[in-house]
Amino acid sequence: MNRRPLLASAAAAAGVLAVGAALVAGPASADPGGASGAHAAPASLGDAFTTKTPYAPQQNVRSYQKAPAGFVPVLTENVSRHGSRAMSDSEDGDALLALVAEAKAAGALTPLGRGLASQVQRVLDANAAIGYGQLSPRGEDELEGTAERAAARLPGLFASAARGKGVLVDVSSSSQQRAHDSADAYVAGLERAVPGLSHVVGATTTDDATLYFHKSDAAYKAYLKDDARIGEAEDAATDQPRTHAVARAALERSFTPAFVDRLAAGELTSFDDEVAAARALYAIVQNSHDLPSSDTRGLDLDQFLTRPQASWFGYLDDVTSFYENGPAFAGSDVTYRMAGVLLDDLFSTLEAKRDGTSDLVAKLRFTHAEEIMPLASLLGLPGSTVQQRTGDLFTYANNPFRGAEVAPMAANIQWDLFRKGDRYLVRMLDDEKETAFKASCTPVSKGSTFYDLDELESCYGWSAGS
């Protein structure tokens, strides 16, 4: 995805993170008065919708490097986030509808704003029909497509599995319904792509210890509860003058300036201030891109929030992801150390294949952004390794982390295992793009995306039983 040029803005208000005279940067295009451009297709949303960005594969299956001579695929495994989903609840939409009602009663709607309520209601209706928090039809398509491309990438492996016996494809998910439904969608796509495969696909099992660890890790839960730096950093981004300016400009597309003045002063019942209202609008616009085309035909939420304005609120969203799920503070690994249980499962699966204790040809896992982001940091994937010193606020100018690139909807990390005699090589795909392991790991040759399994185990300090 394309990076945006960046522009500095003012320091945070007093009483929040002491950034002093440091500049807080966000997308340069986040001009509060920016004009709305053409409505982008999901594949070209850039970073604006962060971890709610619909999925798009990052490489064509026909462009992958060929394995070194004599090596054949014997196993593939993945860790996949659930696909696009409905909102968790109707709170943002209900509050926006109440705000529009207050504005209507006060004669404070602009010509554009008169159409806001009907558009928000359509989004709420679509979410209710799907089920709040549940996988959307778009999400099903994302997972099915990923499976079909995996089958196209490794046709011989899956064809041989279809001729086998017993459980050769292991499937697991977290206990959340959207993750289980994502597993079902992926399996459906795989079985459609590989006729006769269904008899070797095991029933989906629940594995929260490996695939929902952010809810149970004691050190991480204590970090979220007790580390004041998180709230200070998030407040520093949210309370800065630029955020208030962008929020006001966004809302004045739909409401009169005098009404926005009252909102900013806390005189209305729907929201505490204009920033809260603009963030709710942003959340509705975000979600409208995760809905199926059948629900969005004639829907145009983008007109109420320009892409530059969405980019700024996307930055605020990324601030939360960075400090709560991403690389976070320099000198601390609490946000990603807990992904060790998942990394161990990845390596254990490869090792079991090598030592002959497993007949699996595929191990498929379905989880959440809160697991994908820590795993990306632990693996040393691009955009997931740079931490911030305390007091040095994360911005798009000083850090490459982007939620849209690390953990979009249906984000996935896949490892393919190849064998030649008693030697095994591993290739990694990140959102279906061939991706190097961390810099300290050495591939089999310069520029290759293949790594010796022993080299990877040594590089990551992994050994059976460690």
C-alpha positions in Angstrom: 0.0 0.0 0.0 1.2 3.5 -0.7 2.7 5.6 2.0 1.4 9.2 2.4 3.7 12.2 2.8 3.6 13.5 6.3 3.1 16.9 7.9 3.9 18.0 11.5 1.3 19.4 13.8 1.2 21.0 17.3 2.1 19.3 20.5 -0.5 17.8 22.8 -2.4 19.8 25.3 -1.1 20.3 28.8 -1.8 17.5 31.2 -1.2 14.6 28.7 2.0 13.0 27.5 4.8 15.4 27.9 6.0 15.6 24.3 7.2 19.2 24.9 7.9 20.9 21.6 8.0 17.6 19.7 5.8 17.6 16.6 2.9 15.2 16.1 2.7 14.1 12.6 -0.1 12.5 10.6 -1.0 12.2 7.0 -0.2 15.4 5.1 -3.4 15.0 3.2 -5.4 15.3 6.4 -6.1 19.0 5.7 -9.2 19.9 7.8 -10.7 21.6 4.7 -9.6 19.0 2.2 -12.0 18.3 -0.6 -13.5 14.9 -1.2 -12.0 12.9 -4.0 -13.2 10.0 -6.0 -14.5 7.1 -3.9 -11.7 4.4 -3.9 -12.4 0.7 -4.4 -11.6 -1.4 -1.3 -8.2 -2.4 -2.8 -7.0 1.2 -2.8 -8.2 2.4 0.6 -4.6 3.1 1.6 -4.1 3.3 5.4 -7.3 5.3 6.1 -9.4 2.5 7.5 -6.5 0.7 9.4 -7.4 -2.7 10.8 -10.9 -2.5 9.3 -9.5 -2.3 5.7 -11.0 -5.1 3.5 -8.5 -7.7 2.4 -6.6 -7.7 -0.8 -3.8 -10.3 -1.7 -0.4 -8.5 -2.0 1.1 -10.7 -4.7 -0.1 -12.7 -7.7 0.1 -16.4 -7.2 1.9 -16.8 -10.6 4.8 -14.6 -9.6 6.2 -16.6 -6.6 9.8 -17.8 -6.7 10.2 -21.5 -7.6 11.6 -23.8 -4.9 15.2 -24.8 -5.4 15.7 -27.8 -7.7 14.4 -31.1 -6.3 12.3 -29.6 -3.4 8.6 -30.4 -3.3 6.0 -29.0 -0.9 5.0 -31.4 1.9 3.0 -29.0 4.3 1.5 -25.6 4.5 0.2 -23.8 7.6 -1.4 -20.5 8.2 -2.5 -18.0 10.9 -5.4 -16.0 9.5 -7.4 -13.2 11.0 -11.2 -13.5 10.5 -12.6 -11.7 7.5 -14.6 -8.5 7.3 -17.3 -8.3 9.9 -20.2 -6.3 11.3 -19.6 -3.7 13.9 -19.4 -4.9 17.5 -22.6 -3.0 18.4 -24.9 -0.1 17.3 -23.6 2.5 19.8 -21.9 4.8 17.3 -24.7 4.7 14.8 -27.4 5.2 17.5 -25.6 8.2 18.9 -25.2 9.7 15.4 -28.9 9.3 14.7 -29.6 11.1 18.0 -27.2 13.9 17.1 -28.9 14.3 13.7 -32.3 14.5 15.4 -31.0 17.2 17.7 -29.7 19.1 14.7 -32.9 18.7 12.7 -34.9 20.1 15.6 -32.5 23.1 15.8 -32.6 23.6 12.0 -28.8 23.0 12.0 -28.4 20.4 9.2 -26.7 21.4 6.0 -28.1 20.2 2.6 -25.6 17.3 2.8 -26.4 16.5 6.4 -30.1 16.0 5.6 -29.2 12.7 4.0 -26.9 11.5 6.9 -29.6 9.8 9.0 -30.9 7.6 6.2 -27.3 6.5 5.3 -26.4 5.7 8.9 -29.7 3.8 9.4 -28.9 1.6 6.3 -25.5 0.7 7.8 -27.1 -0.2 11.1 -29.8 -2.3 9.3 -27.1 -4.1 7.3 -25.1 -4.8 10.5 -28.2 -6.0 12.3 -29.0 -8.4 9.5 -25.5 -9.9 9.6 -25.4 -9.9 13.4 -23.3 -7.5 15.4 -19.7 -8.8 15.6 -20.3 -11.5 13.1 -18.5 -12.3 9.8 -20.0 -10.5 6.8 -20.6 -12.0 3.3 -17.6 -9.9 2.2 -15.6 -11.6 4.9 -16.6 -15.0 3.7 -15.5 -14.1 0.2 -12.1 -12.9 1.5 -11.4 -16.2 3.2 -12.7 -18.4 0.3 -10.5 -16.5 -2.1 -7.4 -16.9 0.1 -8.1 -20.7 0.2 -8.6 -20.9 -3.5 -5.2 -19.2 -4.1 -3.5 -21.4 -1.6 -4.8 -24.4 -3.6 -3.5 -22.8 -6.8 -0.1 -22.1 -5.2 0.3 -25.8 -4.1 -1.8 -27.9 -6.4 0.2 -31.1 -6.1 0.1 -31.0 -2.3 -3.6 -30.7 -2.1 -4.3 -33.1 -4.9 -2.2 -35.8 -3.1 -4.1 -35.0 0.1 -7.4 -35.6 -1.7 -6.2 -39.1 -2.4 -5.3 -39.8 1.2 -7.0 -41.1 4.3 -7.6 -39.8 7.8 -7.3 -36.2 8.9 -4.7 -34.5 6.7 -6.0 -30.9 7.1 -6.2 -29.7 10.7 -8.5 -26.7 11.4 -8.7 -24.6 14.5 -10.1 -21.3 15.6 -10.6 -19.1 18.6 -13.9 -19.5 20.5 -15.4 -16.4 18.7 -18.1 -17.1 16.2 -16.6 -14.9 13.5 -13.3 -16.8 13.7 -15.1 -20.2 13.5 -17.2 -18.9 10.6 -14.0 -17.8 8.9 -12.6 -21.3 9.2 -15.8 -22.6 7.6 -15.5 -20.2 4.7 -11.8 -21.0 4.1 -12.6 -24.8 4.2 -15.5 -24.3 1.7 -13.2 -22.4 -0.7 -10.5 -25.1 -0.3 -12.9 -27.9 -0.9 -14.4 -26.2 -3.9 -10.9 -25.7 -5.4 -9.8 -29.3 -4.7 -12.6 -31.8 -5.5 -12.5 -34.8 -3.2 -10.6 -33.1 -0.4 -13.5 -32.9 2.1 -13.0 -36.4 3.6 -9.5 -35.5 4.9 -10.5 -32.2 6.5 -10.9 -32.4 10.2 -13.7 -30.7 12.2 -12.8 -27.2 13.4 -11.6 -27.3 17.0 -11.4 -24.4 19.5 -8.0 -23.3 20.7 -8.1 -20.1 22.8 -4.8 -20.8 24.4 -3.1 -20.4 21.0 -5.5 -18.2 19.1 -7.1 -15.9 21.7 -4.1 -15.4 24.0 -4.5 -11.7 24.5 -7.5 -12.3 26.7 -5.7 -14.6 29.1 -2.0 -13.5 29.3 -1.6 -12.1 32.8 1.4 -9.8 32.1 -0.4 -8.3 29.1 -3.7 -7.7 31.0 -1.7 -6.0 33.7 0.0 -3.8 31.1 -3.3 -2.6 29.7 -4.7 -2.0 33.2 -1.8 -0.4 35.0 0.6 1.2 32.5 -0.3 4.9 32.5 1.8 5.5 29.4 -0.8 4.0 27.1 -3.5 6.4 28.1 -1.1 9.3 28.0 0.0 8.5 24.5 -3.5 8.0 23.2 -4.6 11.3 24.9 -1.7 13.1 23.4 -2.8 12.2 19.9 -6.6 12.7 20.5 -6.4 16.0 22.4 -4.1 17.8 20.2 -5.4 20.9 18.3 -5.1 19.2 14.9 -7.6 16.5 16.0 -10.1 19.1 17.0 -9.7 21.0 13.8 -10.2 17.9 11.6 -13.2 16.9 13.7 -14.8 20.3 13.3 -14.2 20.4 9.5 -15.6 16.9 9.1 -18.8 17.7 11.1 -19.4 21.0 9.4 -20.0 19.1 6.2 -23.3 18.0 7.8 -24.0 20.5 10.6 -23.9 24.2 10.9 -20.8 25.8 12.5 -23.0 27.1 15.4 -24.3 23.6 16.1 -20.7 22.2 16.1 -19.8 25.0 18.5 -22.5 23.7 20.9 -21.3 20.1 20.4 -17.6 21.1 21.1 -18.8 22.9 24.3 -20.5 19.8 25.6 -24.0 21.3 25.4 -25.6 18.4 23.5 -26.6 15.0 24.8 -25.4 12.7 22.1 -21.6 13.1 22.5 -19.1 14.7 24.9 -17.5 16.8 22.2 -16.9 17.2 18.5 -14.0 14.7 18.5 -16.2 11.9 19.9 -18.8 12.6 17.3 -16.4 12.7 14.4 -14.8 9.4 15.6 -18.2 7.8 15.6 -18.8 9.0 12.1 -15.4 7.6 11.1 -16.4 4.2 12.6 -19.6 4.1 10.5 -17.7 5.0 7.3 -15.1 2.4 8.1 -17.7 -0.3 8.5 -19.5 0.6 5.3 -16.5 -0.7 3.4 -16.7 -4.1 5.2 -20.3 -4.7 4.1 -21.2 -6.7 1.0 -21.9 -4.9 -2.2 -25.6 -6.0 -2.0 -25.9 -3.9 1.2 -23.9 -0.9 0.0 -25.5 -0.4 -3.4 -26.5 3.3 -3.4 -24.8 3.9 -0.1 -22.2 6.7 0.0 -20.9 7.4 3.5 -17.7 8.7 2.1 -19.4 12.0 1.2 -19.7 12.8 4.9 -16.1 12.3 5.7 -13.3 13.1 3.1 -10.5 10.7 2.6 -8.0 13.1 4.2 -10.2 13.5 7.2 -10.6 9.7 7.4 -6.8 9.4 7.2 -6.4 11.5 10.3 -8.9 9.5 12.3 -7.2 6.4 11.0 -4.0 7.6 12.5 -5.7 8.0 15.9 -7.0 4.4 15.5 -3.4 3.3 14.7 -2.1 5.0 17.8 -4.3 2.6 19.9 -3.2 -0.4 17.9 0.4 0.5 18.1 0.5 0.9 21.9 -2.0 -1.9 22.8 -1.1 -4.6 20.2 1.9 -3.5 18.2 5.6 -2.9 19.0 4.7 -0.2 21.7 7.4 1.1 24.0 11.1 0.7 23.6 12.6 -1.9 26.0 9.3 -3.8 26.6 8.1 -6.9 24.8 4.9 -7.3 26.8 2.6 -6.6 23.8 4.2 -9.4 21.6 6.0 -11.8 23.9 2.7 -13.6 24.5 2.6 -14.6 20.8 5.3 -17.1 21.6 2.7 -19.8 22.1 1.6 -19.3 18.5 5.2 -19.2 17.1 5.9 -22.4 19.1 2.9 -24.0 17.4 4.1 -23.0 14.0 7.5 -24.5 14.5 6.2 -27.6 16.3 4.0 -28.3 13.3 7.0 -28.1 10.9 9.1 -30.3 13.3 6.4 -32.9 13.6 6.3 -33.2 9.8 10.0 -33.5 9.7 10.3 -36.2 12.4 7.5 -38.2 10.9 5.0 -37.9 13.8 2.5 -36.0 11.7 0.8 -36.8 8.4 -0.7 -33.4 8.0 -0.5 -31.6 4.7 -2.1 -28.4 6.1 -2.7 -26.8 9.5 -5.1 -23.9 9.4 -5.7 -21.4 12.2 -8.2 -18.6 12.5 -7.9 -15.8 15.0 -8.0 -12.0 15.5 -6.0 -8.8 14.9 -4.9 -8.9 18.5 -3.0 -12.1 17.7 -1.8 -11.2 14.2 -0.1 -7.9 15.4 1.9 -9.5 18.2 3.0 -12.4 16.0 4.1 -10.0 13.3 6.3 -8.2 15.8 7.7 -11.4 17.2 8.5 -12.6 13.7 10.1 -9.3 12.8 7.8 -8.6 9.8 8.0 -5.2 8.0 6.3 -2.4 9.8 6.1 -4.3 13.1 9.6 -3.9 14.6 10.1 -0.2 15.4 9.3 0.8 19.0 8.9 4.3 20.5 10.7 5.8 23.5 8.4 6.9 26.3 7.5 10.5 25.6 8.2 10.2 21.9 4.7 9.8 20.5 4.1 7.3 17.6 3.4 9.1 14.4 3.3 8.2 10.7 6.5 10.4 10.3 8.6 8.5 12.8 7.4 4.9 12.6 6.4 2.5 9.7 3.6 0.7 11.7 0.3 0.8 9.8 -2.7 -1.3 11.0 -4.0 -1.5 7.4 -0.8 -3.3 6.4 -0.1 -5.4 9.5 -3.6 -6.6 10.2 -6.3 -5.8 7.7 -9.4 -7.9 7.6 -8.5 -11.5 6.8 -4.8 -10.8 7.3 -2.7 -14.0 7.1 0.7 -15.4 7.6 1.5 -18.6 5.8 4.4 -20.9 5.9 5.1 -23.5 3.2 7.4 -26.5 4.0 9.4 -28.1 1.2 11.5 -31.3 1.3 14.4 -32.8 -0.6 15.7 -36.0 1.0 16.4 -35.1 4.6 16.6 -31.4 4.1 13.6 -29.0 4.7 13.1 -25.5 3.5 10.5 -22.9 4.6 8.9 -20.0 2.7 6.7 -17.3 4.3 3.9 -15.4 2.8 2.5 -12.3 4.5 -0.9 -11.5 3.1 0.1 -13.8 0.2 3.3 -11.8 -0.5 6.6 -13.6 -0.3 8.3 -12.1 2.7 11.7 -12.5 4.3 12.0 -13.7 7.9 13.7 -11.3 10.3 17.0 -9.8 9.1 19.2 -12.0 11.3 17.9 -15.1 9.4 19.9 -16.1 6.3 18.1 -17.5 3.3 19.5 -20.4 1.2 20.9 -17.8 -1.3 20.9 -14.1 -1.7 17.5 -12.8 -2.7 15.8 -16.1 -2.0 12.6 -16.4 0.0 13.5 -19.9 1.1 15.1 -20.7 4.4 16.6 -23.9 5.8 14.4 -25.1 8.7 17.4 -25.5 10.9 18.5 -22.0 10.2 15.1 -20.6 11.2 15.0 -22.6 14.4 18.4 -21.3 15.3 17.6 -17.8 14.2 14.5 -17.6 16.4 16.0 -19.5 19.2 13.4 -22.3 19.0 13.9 -25.9 19.9 11.4 -28.7 20.7 10.2 -28.4 24.3 11.7 -24.9 24.7 
